């Protein structure tokens, strides 16, 4: 059953037959519409009865093949064929993803699956359900009369009865729709690829890897002046995009070490040297602008600002996480080395955590 909005006159009154006329269907052409609009603009045929006057007792019990069981059976088979296509195409969608997603093929299978489902439903509605369209006003926005509500419930029941008479098509529809839903969920999940596990934490830093400057020279803590900042790389891996790390000598500034990272920085007469990933956790730009007055690192791309004294916690901008910290020590020659790669304890993975991991 379809309904139409109740249309009111400019004064807000509901239209009704002009006084003095005999009751009965009122031509739509005699109804005043707001703003003097032509009824045709509302898709209303001026010569047809106004929707309020469409009788509610229209016969909606008949369906297309009611008198033709063979035709009904053929319609049922056509619908079943459509939904079988949906079923097979849904299986194919899953298979395409399992065997290595081919976007064109997946799109074709999705097209067949949804197309079969849609065409089947159209045929079902056209051939096997009571097909009489009933139009009625929404009334006056009050609770309908009891007789109307009973009529609607009965009409709805006739529709569901018609479905219940066709268990065969339901037996096809249920697995087809289920598999299509499964394929639709499975595809995006399968597209995520294998779980990265600890791969996200892997850079070229490792156990006792020397930190070297851009010329490949190792660094001793005392060579970094107070408030000095230096970009270092793991020795032998100057070109690794994930590894650039900032050494900062904080001097006697009040650095609040993370309690889970005791002894991760180097302290001595030279000051307090800490190491943080240079890769911004927002979109992987190098966060390399250091304000010595506030001890803040600023990423030039979108102005994310990291408080170095608070273990590079973001205090402004879109970066969602702190810069990862690298644990430092010195080797027997006094050069700065990493204790290990970046770790979960250090706030890793470096950068946004998902980039450049193809
Ligand atoms: S990449 Fe650093 S703020 Fe966007």
Boltz pocket constraint, residues with backbone or C-beta under 6 A from the ligand:
constraints:
  - pocket:
      binder: B
      contacts: [[A, 280], [A, 281], [A, 282], [A, 283], [A, 284], [A, 285], [A, 287], [A, 299], [A, 300], [A, 301], [A, 302], [A, 303], [A, 304], [A, 317], [A, 318], [A, 319]]
      max_distance: 6.0
